[in-house]
């Protein structure tokens, strides 16, 4: 998983949209939820998107591989990761 200590290449809005266009619908939905309600844990994303946990996990992996999403440890529960869109 990515952490905020890694430096990711910033995307322009057009590059972000083009990269997202190539991903599966579940990744697009997760990105849309994060656009309005970040940072969220995997469980919160599953609840907000109405997708199964396994599908959210797959979507997050695809988004992280594409460097569209970053993660960090939650300030409220250090055992959990929270996810947000890359800047």
C-alpha positions in Angstrom: 0.0 0.0 0.0 1.1 3.5 -0.6 1.9 5.9 2.2 2.0 9.7 2.2 5.8 9.5 2.5 6.1 8.3 -1.1 6.1 11.1 -3.6 3.5 10.6 -6.4 3.4 12.5 -9.6 0.6 15.0 -9.6 -2.1 14.6 -12.3 -3.8 17.3 -14.2 -7.6 17.1 -14.3 -7.4 15.7 -17.8 -4.7 13.1 -17.0 -6.7 12.1 -13.9 -9.9 11.6 -16.0 -8.1 9.7 -18.8 -6.4 7.4 -16.3 -9.7 6.8 -14.5 -11.5 6.1 -17.7 -9.3 3.0 -18.2 -10.3 1.5 -14.9 -13.3 -0.8 -14.0 -16.6 0.7 -12.9 -16.0 -0.2 -9.3 -12.8 1.9 -9.2 -14.7 4.8 -10.8 -17.4 4.7 -8.1 -14.8 4.5 -5.3 -13.0 7.5 -6.8 -16.3 9.4 -7.0 -17.1 8.7 -3.3 -13.5 9.8 -2.3 -14.0 12.9 -4.4 -16.8 14.0 -2.0 -16.0 12.3 1.3 -12.3 11.7 1.7 -10.5 10.4 3.7 -12.4 7.1 4.2 -11.4 3.7 5.4 -12.1 0.6 3.3 -15.2 -0.2 5.4 -16.5 3.3 5.1 -16.0 3.2 1.4 -17.9 -0.1 1.2 -20.8 1.4 3.1 -20.9 4.6 1.1 -20.6 3.0 -2.3 -22.8 0.0 -1.4 -20.1 -2.3 -2.9 -18.9 -5.5 -1.2 -15.7 -5.2 0.8 -13.8 -7.4 -1.7 -14.9 -5.2 -4.6 -13.8 -2.1 -2.8 -10.4 -3.7 -2.0 -10.0 -4.6 -5.7 -11.0 -1.0 -6.7 -8.5 0.5 -4.2 -5.7 -1.7 -5.5 -6.4 -0.6 -9.1 -6.6 3.1 -8.1 -3.3 2.8 -6.1 -1.5 1.1 -8.9 -2.6 3.9 -11.2 -1.4 6.4 -8.5 -4.9 8.0 -8.4 -5.4 7.2 -4.7 -3.0 7.5 -1.7 -3.4 6.1 1.8 -2.2 6.9 5.3 -2.9 5.6 8.8 -6.1 6.9 10.4 -5.6 9.5 13.1 -8.5 8.0 15.1 -7.5 4.4 14.7 -3.8 3.7 13.8 -4.7 0.1 12.9 -6.7 1.3 9.9 -5.7 2.9 6.6 -7.7 5.7 5.1 -7.8 6.6 1.5 -7.9 9.9 -0.4 -7.4 11.0 -4.0 -3.9 12.0 -5.0 -3.2 15.7 -5.4 
